């Protein structure tokens, strides 16, 4: 395991040895989670948009190398099984509009296609950098995850996506610690 990743996991109080193989893969992969979940679950995954809005930032966002006054998409979704209707993962994204081509922008705003599938569809070359991972209480998201209580734990990771050497989005993905065991 990469030293920086191991340090981050320890810093964020995740005991690597207590995680399943799939939980570890989800936390460190730079691949498309939708494909990984579909292969593991043997079920097609769909995007359920909770909210999506274009906003002008009121302050700088250093992690995205973005100045105040820039347009971003703020997006909240669930990755849900098409047959089971079970929510498997919650994600929040900040996406820099000015750094996307029109096809990708329209795909994000007008479709229910997962981001990773849009990257493939439009042949977007990306690099992903995990910047944080950890655990936090499920809290109000327990209403959306089967068999969870507000006090239960979510595992999460936050990463930046780069294209053309510029950060184009920041994504945080969360799933109950009891899932994918």
Secondary structure, 3 states (H helix, E strand, C coil): CCHHHHHHHHHCCCCHHHCCHHHHHHHHCCCCHHHHHHHHHCCCEEEEEEEEEEEECCCCEHHHCECCCCEEEEEEEEEEECCCCCEEEEEEEEEEHHHCCHHHHHHHHHCCCCHHHHHHHCCCCCEEEEEEEEEEECHHHHHCCCCCCCCCEEEEEEEEEEECCEEEEEEEEEEECCCCC
